[in-house]
């Protein structure tokens, strides 16, 4: 583990982390701010929180790169703690906004491809195959 931390050429991967982190934060802020300007409540708050989540994780990655490059252990731990906490908190808020009352249209639009595939195959929410569904082919 010490070999990774004390690499003589650690500045190169650390610089890559910094650049990717800052670029991700800027891209997220610009993209989701533009999208939030086009939407109205309640989808607006959802777009803002999604952009915030990506920006915070990206800034945490950049801080990890700075900590690695300058050998700052306290900054590394701080970036992990703040990044993880904000990731958890923003995920809870996004889940509440997407599944809250009055947001059924937003939640329906954001259904994942896995859920659509499961629905097309006739799987119900309990993890069981619904063999009597009209969507499933008859078994010989």
C-alpha positions in Angstrom: 0.0 0.0 0.0 2.9 2.4 0.8 4.3 1.8 -2.7 1.1 3.2 -4.3 1.1 6.2 -2.0 4.8 7.0 -2.4 5.2 6.5 -6.1 7.7 8.8 -7.7 5.4 9.4 -10.7 2.2 9.8 -8.6 1.7 13.3 -10.0 0.5 12.0 -13.3 -2.4 9.8 -12.1 -3.2 12.4 -9.4 -3.3 15.1 -12.1 -5.7 12.9 -14.1 -8.0 12.5 -11.1 -7.9 16.3 -10.5 -8.7 17.1 -14.2 -11.5 14.5 -14.4 -13.0 15.6 -11.1 -13.1 19.3 -12.0 -14.3 18.6 -15.5 -17.0 16.3 -14.3 -18.2 18.9 -11.7 -18.3 21.7 -14.3 -20.0 19.6 -16.9 -22.6 18.4 -14.4 -23.3 22.0 -13.2 -23.7 23.4 -16.7 -25.8 20.5 -18.0 -28.1 20.2 -15.1 -28.5 23.9 -14.6 -29.5 24.2 -18.2 -32.0 21.3 -17.8 -33.4 22.8 -14.6 -34.1 26.0 -16.5 -36.2 24.2 -19.0 -38.2 22.2 -16.4 -40.8 23.2 -13.9 -41.5 21.9 -10.4 -41.3 19.1 -9.4 -39.0 17.8 -12.1 -36.8 20.9 -11.6 -35.8 20.0 -8.1 -35.0 16.5 -9.3 -32.7 17.8 -12.1 -30.9 20.1 -9.6 -30.3 17.3 -7.1 -29.0 14.9 -9.8 -26.6 17.6 -11.0 -25.5 18.3 -7.4 -24.8 14.6 -6.7 -22.6 14.2 -9.8 -20.8 17.5 -9.0 -20.1 16.6 -5.4 -18.7 13.2 -6.3 -16.6 14.7 -9.0 -15.2 17.3 -6.6 -14.4 14.5 -4.1 -12.4 12.7 -6.8 -10.5 15.9 -7.5 -9.8 16.3 -3.8 -8.5 12.7 -3.6 -6.2 13.5 -6.5 -4.8 16.6 -4.7 -4.4 14.6 -1.5 -2.5 11.9 -3.3 -0.2 14.3 -5.1 0.7 16.4 -2.1 0.6 13.5 0.4 -2.1 15.0 2.6 -3.7 12.1 4.5 -6.2 14.4 6.3 -7.5 15.7 2.9 -7.9 12.2 1.6 -10.0 11.1 4.6 -12.0 14.4 4.4 -12.7 13.9 0.7 -13.8 10.3 1.3 -16.1 11.2 4.2 -17.7 14.3 2.7 -18.0 12.6 -0.7 -19.6 9.5 0.7 -22.0 11.4 3.0 -23.2 13.8 0.3 -23.6 10.8 -2.1 -25.8 9.1 0.5 -27.8 12.2 1.4 -28.4 13.3 -2.2 -29.4 9.8 -3.2 -32.0 9.7 -0.4 -33.3 13.1 -1.6 -33.4 12.0 -5.2 -35.3 8.9 -4.3 -37.8 10.9 -2.3 -38.3 13.4 -5.1 -38.7 10.7 -7.8 -41.1 8.6 -5.8 -43.0 11.3 -3.9 -46.6 12.2 -4.3 -47.3 14.1 -7.5 -44.1 12.9 -9.1 -45.5 9.8 -10.8 -44.8 11.2 -14.2 -41.2 11.8 -13.3 -40.8 8.3 -11.8 -42.4 6.7 -14.8 -40.1 8.5 -17.2 -37.0 7.5 -15.2 -37.7 3.7 -15.1 -34.6 1.8 -15.8 -34.1 -0.5 -18.7 -33.8 -3.5 -16.3 -37.3 -2.8 -14.9 -38.7 -2.5 -18.4 -37.1 -5.7 -19.4 -38.4 -7.5 -16.3 -41.9 -6.2 -17.1 -41.6 -7.4 -20.7 -40.6 -10.8 -19.5 -43.5 -11.0 -17.1 -41.6 -10.8 -13.8 -43.6 -9.3 -11.0 -42.2 -7.2 -8.1 -41.8 -10.1 -5.8 -39.1 -11.7 -7.8 -41.4 -14.5 -9.2 -42.2 -15.2 -12.8 -45.8 -14.6 -13.6 -46.6 -17.6 -15.9 -50.2 -16.6 -16.2 -49.5 -13.2 -17.6 -50.9 -12.5 -21.0 -47.4 -11.2 -22.0 -45.7 -14.5 -21.5 -45.9 -17.1 -24.2 -47.9 -20.3 -23.5 -45.8 -23.2 -22.4 -46.2 -26.5 -24.3 
